[in-house]
Amino acid sequence: MVSSREVYHFLLDRGACKHGTITEFPIDRITTLASFDEGAVAFAKALSPDLRPRLNAVGQGLLLVSEEIAGDIGCPHLVCDNPRLAFGQVVEEFFAPQPSGTVDPSARIDLSARLGRNVTVGAFTWIGPGVSIGEGTEIRHHVVIGRNVQIGRYCLIKSHSVIGEEGFGLERDHDGNNVRLPHLGSVVIGDHVEIGALDVVCSGTIEPTRICDHVKMDDAVFVAHNAFVGANSILIAGAAIGGSARIGENVWVGLQASVIQKIEIGDGALIGMGSAVNRSIPPNVVATGVPARVLRPRTTTE
């Protein structure tokens, strides 16, 4: 349970809202706009005319709205630059389950691993020798974290992901047989990174594979040895990044897209779903297709 004024002051302190019409009443749940009712909080970026009368009849529910529709809202509301972001902040602060900051008894943690303050480790997770995990990070269930992996602060590693196992590097011997090369570079993950369920991030060969600050990886994503993923980039479900590929900052790699090894995707590029990227992509463009081709510049809203 939270009060409307608590929500107002929370968003005001973060610069997430400007003003609004606010009275004191309890809020006990989050809802969609279609289900908005007494005691709820929801957000709206746009408003269809048929919804307006019903929303305005709610006397003790709180809407987070954009400036464009604020004049059409008669129920209690706060005006926000980004109502969806403000709503997410409210949900995270007041309604979302919080990590426990404890280690499940079934987890196996090497004695040489170092865990920061308030790290959460879930059931049947294995953390190997030399691992370092920063403050406030949550490691969920059945996760494998290999030797010497470094994970920053306030990250989320979802269940059944594998970080720091060997990459797939081979050479042929004089008899023509495949020989696996050792991979000792491990993985370095920055702060505020999210690794999805069933993700794999492979160890580098000599230097580490790197995932930079604020990267968000959806479920079932694969990142090969010695790849580099720049800050604030997003990899959607099924994306596969080849060995030694370099993904710039603020890049979006779409659903089931694949990036061949040893190429570069420039800062701010968007790779469409299902694309096969077999050559480097310049910054701030949209590229899609098999093979991927540049279509046009990327706009700031994409």
Salt bridges, closest charged atoms under 4 A:
GLU24 OE1 - ARG5 NE 3.42
ASP28 OD1 - ARG29 NH1 2.89
GLU67 OE1 - LYS18 NZ 3.63
GLU67 OE2 - HIS19 NE2 3.73
ASP72 OD2 - ARG52 NH2 3.96
ASP81 OD1 - LYS18 NZ 2.92
GLU135 OE2 - ARG117 NH1 3.47
GLU138 OE2 - ARG140 NE 3.16
GLU166 OE2 - ARG180 NH1 3.82
ASP175 OD2 - HIS174 NE2 3.49
ASP191 OD2 - ARG153 NH2 3.31
ASP219 OD1 - LYS158 NZ 3.37
GLU302 OE2 - ARG296 NH2 2.60
